[in-house]
């Protein structure tokens, strides 16, 4: 009996409540804009298909440490700021909300410092491309977090039962 009640409720939501809500909705924002309004303040921004491919290649990192033995940035940047090239693939690329805290490391890195690290990587993680991606994402995260809340979603409860 409980299963029947649950199924009937879901059918009501799918056939009546959601279509009526869409019909009478005054929200003109696109799906992407609603996503950005909800999640960009937290640092979650959308990525392109090319960026997904890059992240897939970065996920091959086995954290062996070979890249850190040839990382030229380790001798230039303080360890409190940058702790090695493998962290680009292991940590920074997996959490865009943390990118503002990694700003100093990303600004201090140059592609020349990562050439040798990328060359010795046994899984061929594209470190230089990854740094470019992380810098673009950092700019986007900061831009989205500081944009005015024109179409921001109100946290007030809705009056509609839908």
N, C-alpha and C positions, 0 to 999 in steps of 0.2 A: 504494500500500500504506500509506503514511504517513497519507493522508487517511482511509482506512478505520479505521486504528488510532485516530486522533483522534476520529472519529465514534462508534466503539464506546465509547471512554472517556467521552465526553460522554453517551451513552445510559446507560451504567452509573451515572454520577453522577445523572442526572435520574430514572432509574427505581428505583434501589436505594439509593444512598448518602444522598441528601438526604431521602427519605421516612423511612428508618431513623433518621437523625439527628434529625428532628423528632419521631418517635415516642418516642425514648428521651431526649429533651432534658428537663432539669430547669429550664431557664430560663423563668420565668413572666412575664418583662417583656414589655410591649407593644412594637410596632415603634417607636413614638415614644420610649419610654423607652430602648430600646437605642440609638437615634439620639442622644439627649441624653447618655447615658453615654459614647458614643464621641466625639462632636464638640463638645459644649458646653464642655469645658475649653479648646478651641481658639478659642472665640468664635463658633462656627457654631450658630445657633439657628434653629428652624423659623419660617416666616412664614405669615401667613394669606392667603387669596385676595384680600382687600381690600388688604393690603399689597403683594401682587404687582402689583395694578392701579396702585397709587400708584407703585411702582418703575418700572412701564412708562411712566407719564406723566413721571417724572423722567428717564428715559433720553432724552427728547427734547432735553435740553440740548445746545446746540451750542457752548458755552463761548465765547460772543461777548463777554462782559464787560460788557454793558449793565447787568445787575443789580448789578454791583459799583460802578457809577457812582452808584447811588441807594441803596446799602446803608448804612443808618444805623449798623450795628454796627461798620463799619470805623473809624469815628471814636471808638468807645468801647473796643473790645477791641484789645489789642496784636496786631501782625501775626505775632508768633511763636505766638499762640494761634489766631487766626482770620484766614484769608487771602481771604475773600470768599464771597459767596453761591453762586457757581457751583460751589464745591468741595463744597457739600452734595449736589448731584446728581452731580457728576463723581467724587468720591472717597469721601466718607463713606458714601453709600448703597450703595456697591458692595462694601464690605469690612467686615462686622460684626466680625471679629477686631480691627480697628483702632479701633473705637469707644471703648474705654477711654482711648486717647491723645487722642481728640477731646472728652473730657468737659468740659474747661474752655471750649471754644468752644460746645458745646451748652448748657451752663449759663448762659453769658453772653448768649446770643441771646434776644430776645423777638420775639413775632409782630409787634409794632408796628414793629420795625426792618426787617422784611422785606416789609411791605405795598407800599412803593414799588418795591422790587426785583422783586417778583412782577408788579406792574402793567406794568412796562416790558419784561418778558421776551417776545421775539418768538415763542417756542414754547410759552408758557404753562405753564412748569414750576411745579407747586404747592409753592413753597418753604416756606410756613407748615405745610402738611400734612406735608411731608417732615421738618421739624424735629421735629414731634410723633412721627412714626414713628421717627426716629433716637433720640429720648429713650426711647421705649418699648423699643426694641431694646437700648439701652445698659443699661437696668435689667435686662432679661432676661439679657443676656450676663453682667453682674456677678453676678446671682443664681445663674445656672447654674454659673459658675466657682467660686463659694464654697459651693456646697451640699455636704453630706457625700456621700462616695462609697459609698452604701448598696449599690447594685446595679452598682457599677463593674465593668467587664470586666477580668478578670485578664490580664496579659500573659504568663502562663506558657503553655508549649506544651500543646496538648491531647493527651491520651493516646489518644483515639479516632481510628481511621484515617479517620473520616468527616469 
